[in-house]
Amino acid sequence: MDETPARRQRGPRSDCHGSPGVTIKDLAKRLGVSYATVSRALNDKYGVKHSTRERVVAAARELNYRPNAIARGLITRRTRTIGLVIPDLRNPFFPEVAAGIEAAAEECGYSVLLGSTNWSAEREDKYLNLLAERRVDGIILAPVVRPTAHHASVLPPDIPGVYVSSVPEGVTRGYVVIDNERGGYVATAHLLSRGYAQIAYLGAASGSDTGRARREGYRRALEAAGRTFDPQLVMLGPFTREGAATLIEAAVRDGRTPRAVFCENDDLALSVIQTLTDLGHDVPGDVAVIGFDDIPWAGLHTVELTTVAQPIHEMGRRALRMLVDFVDGQAELDAVVLEPRLVVRKTT
């Protein structure tokens, strides 16, 4: 598990020269004052002379003293750390969410502990248990797909949590997501407005709530335009670049090349574009491609991907703020659904 920001709060440890970590007792012994005096001075409490406080602070800096966050948390029952568990560090969407969370956490005086599950429910459980052991004040989770019955008990029951990007069925509060069905509708309606026929959908077979909602928006847009929804044009497979490449390559090989493809996210869309290009097809001349997310790479001059944008960074910020406000007793957990936005570039 990685911790962000880079400054980690840890207990006593050896530094790069092998000397033990400095404690409050070490400072007290060096200065010839009591443990309580050092503690009060470092925490800016009353009852300490100004000159003594200056001596303590100077010694702490000289000896590179760092407070033991775990020990302090046992006293205050707060560690000012938030756990973040995401499913994929390779997809640029999730690091961007994490960046928004980290930025808001720093503003609020919190640190972030980060774990990536690689879409494994077993790893997700491992990280959630580890975060509970570390006594984090709250957890933000972008969950992997699980059986619905198990979803309600994913987050530790005694730790506040907020879902981000995806939300388990039946959860009515404590999440920040995009209107995925609306996004799927907007993407498909755009392709229809350009006159494309045989619009395919390419996504994950895992059955996530985001994927189901985007496919439903795709279906609704087709039917609203008087088109028949054709299950044969829905291509589902592993939620990876390799999976997307395999799906579109098989369609081309079998003579089922669509005129346009709505991809479940930008990462898959970039893989589809690369595969089509390798197979000798022009994008968008032969096949138009639209993605979903608007990751930083989507707008590069060499890509210019048409996509449905999510406010990814803002999604992370909102999730962190909601969780911290709840932990601080300032607000209840809320249900936040953000609006998608069509960004038209060169691939359609």
N, C-alpha and C positions, 0 to 999 in steps of 0.2 A: 504494500500500500504506500502510495506517494503522499506527501503532505505539501500543500501549498498554502501561503507563499513559501519561498525558499527558507525563510527563517523558521526553524523548527523549535518548538518548546519541548525540552526533554528534561528528564531527571539527571542526577549526577552521572557523568560519563568521563571517559578519558579523552583529553584533547589530543591534537596531532603530535604532541611531544610525550604523551604517555602520562601526564600528571592528572590526578583526579579532579573531577568537577568541583567547583567552589560552592559551598553551602552557606546559609546564614550563620551557622555556628562557626564556620571558618572565619567569616568576616568579624563576628563578635570577638573571637579569640585574638585576632590580629589587632583590633582596635582597643581591646581592653574594656569593652562595654558588654551589656547583657544582650542575650538573644532577642528579648522583647524590644530593646531599644533599636537594634538593627532592623527588625521587622517593621516597627512603627516608622522609622526613617524612610525605608524603601517604599512603604505604602502611603507616605505623606500624611501620617496620622499626627494628632496633637500629642503634646507631652515630650517633645524632643527639641533640644536647643538648636538654633539655626546653625551654629558652628559644628555641632555634632552631626546634624543631618548632612552638611557639606562633606565632612570627613567620611561618613558612611558611603555616600554616593560616589565620592572620588575613589574610594577603595574598591567598590563594586565594579566601577569601570576599569580600574587598573588590573583587577584580577579576572575580568571577563565573566563576572557573575551573571548567571541566568536563573530566573525563578523556576522551580519545579512545578509545572502546570498541573500534573496529576495530583501531587500532594496538596496544592492549593485548592484543587477541585474537590478533594475529600472534605475540606473544611467549608468551602462556600457552596458545594454541590453544583458548581458551574465551572466548566473548563474553557468556555468561550471558543469552542471548536465545533464545527459542523461537519458531518460526514457526507460525502458525495459518492454515489455509486452509479456509474454509467456503463452501458454495454459494449462500447466500441471506441477505442482511441484512434483507430485508423480512419474512421469516417469523420471528415472535418466538422460535421454538424455538432457532435458531442463535445469536442474540445472548445468549440465556440460557446456552447452553453456553459461549460465549466469556466470559461474566461469571464462571462457575465456574473456567475456566482462568486468567483474569487474577487472581482472588482467590488461588488457590493459588500462582501464579507469584510474586506479591508476597511471600507468606509465605516462599517459598524463595529470594528474592533474585534473581529473574529478571524480565526484561521480555518483552513479547509483541509480535511483528510480525504484523499481521492483514491478510489479503487475502480478498476475496470474488470467487468465480468466476462468479456468476450462471448456474450450471449449465452452464458452458462448459468442455469438456475442454481447449480451446486456452488459455483463461485460466488454468486450473489448472496446466498445464505452465509457463506464463509465470511464475506466482507461485512455483512450486517451484524453478525455475531461479534466480529472483531471490533467494530465501531461501538457496539454496546459495552464491550469490555473496556474500551478506552474512555468510556463515560462522556461521549459527545453530547452536546446540548440538544442536537436535533440531526435529522438525516434528510437529505434530498436524494431521491431515487428515480432514475429512468429505468423502469423495470423490464426484465426479459419476459417472454411469453411463458405463462404457466397455465395449468388447468384453472378454470375460473374459481373453483371451490377453494383452492389454495391461496388465491391472490389476496384475500382479505387479511390473511395472517402473515404476509411477507414482512412488513415493517415490525420491528420489535414493539410490543404493546406498551412498554413503559417509556418510550422515547418519541417525542413529537416528530412527525415526518410530513414531507411534501413531495408529491409526485411531479415530475417535469417531463414534458414531451409526450408521454404516454400515461394513461391512467387505467387501472384495473376496473373491470365491470363491477358496478355496484358501489363504487366510491363516489360520494357526492360532495365532498369537501376536501380541501388540502391538495390542490393541484393547479398547475399552470400548463396549458396546452394551446395548440392552434385549432381553429375550426377546420379539421381535416376534410370533412365531407364537402364543405364549401370550397376548399382548395382544389379537391378533385374535380368538382363541377367547373370551376373557373378554368382549370387547365384544359379540360376536354372541350368546353365551349369555345375557347380560343382556337383550338385546332379545327373545330367545325366551322368557325367564322372564316378561316382561311381556305375553306373548301376541300379539306382533306377527307377522303373516304378511307375505309378500313383502318380505323384508329385502334391500335392495340394498347393493352395495358400490361406493363411488365413490373413485377414486384415480388415480394417474399411470400413463400408458402407457409410461413410460420403462424399466420393467423393473428397478428397483432391488431390491437384496436385501431391504430393509426392506418394500417394497411386496409383494413375492412372499410373504414370510413372513406378513404380516398377512392377505393373501388366503387363504393356506393355513389359518391359524387360523380364518378366517371359514368356509371350506369344511368343516373338521373339526367345528366346532360345529354346523353345519346337519345334517351326517350323523349326529353323535352323538345329535341330537334326533329322528332319523328323517325329516328333511326332505331333499328332493332339491335338490342343488346345481344352480342354473339359471344358465348362462352369460349369459343375456339380462338378468339382474339385476346384472351386473358392468359398471359404467360407467367407462371409462378414457379419459383425455385429457391435455391439458397440465397440468403440476403447478403450476397457478396458480389464484388466486381466480377469474379470468375463465374459465379452463377449467372449473372446477367449476360456475360459474353457467350456462355454456352446456350442460353435460351434464344438469343437473337441469331446466333450462328445456325442453330438447328432450324429455325423458321426460314432463314434464307436458303439453306441447303434443301429443305423440303418443298420449296416453291411457295412458301406462305409469307413472303416478305410484305409487311404492312406498308401502307403509305405514310403512316405517322405512328409514333410510339410515345405514350405517356408513361414515364418511368416514376416509380414510387419515391425515389429521392435522386438528388443530383449525382451522388456517387455512382449509382447504377446507370444514370443517363450518360455520364462520361465514359463508362465502360462500353455502353451500347454504341456511342458515336465512334470510339476507337475501333471496335469490331467491325462496324459497317464500313468504315474507311478502309480497313485492312482487306475487306472482301470486295473492294472496288466500287462501293456505293457512295454517292455524294449526299452530304447532309447540308441543307435540306432538299437539294434538288431531287433526289430519289426517295429519301425517307426523312421526314421531319421528326425532331426529337424535342420533348419538353421534360423538364425535371421538376423537383420539388425541394425546397429549402433555401436556395440562393446562398450556398456556401461561398466562402471567399474566392475559390477558384473559378466559380461559374462566370464571373465577369471578366476574366482574363481575355486579352485581345485574341489569343490563339484558340479560345474556347467559345466565348460569346453565347452561352447557353440560355435559351429561353426557359424560364422557371417560375414556379410559384414561391414567392419569398415568405419566409417566416422571420419575425423579429427575434432571431436566435439569441443574440446577446441580451436583449431585453427580457426574454423568457427566463434566462438564468438569474438576472437581477431581481425580477419579480418573485421568483421562487425563494430566493434567499431572504428578501425583505419580508415576505409573508411569514416565513419560518421564524425569523428573529423577532418579529413583532409578537408572534404567538408565545415564544419562549419568554419574552420580556413582559408578558401579560398585558400588551397594549391592544391586541386585536385577536379575533377568532380566525381560524383557518378558513380560507375562502375558496371559491371555484372560479378560476380565471380562464377565459377562452379568448384568445387573441385572434384578430382577423388576418387572413392571408392577403397577399398582394401579387398580382400578375406582373412579371418583369419580362418584357418582350425584347429578345435579342436576335441573333442571326440563325439559330438552328431551326426556326419555324418560318 
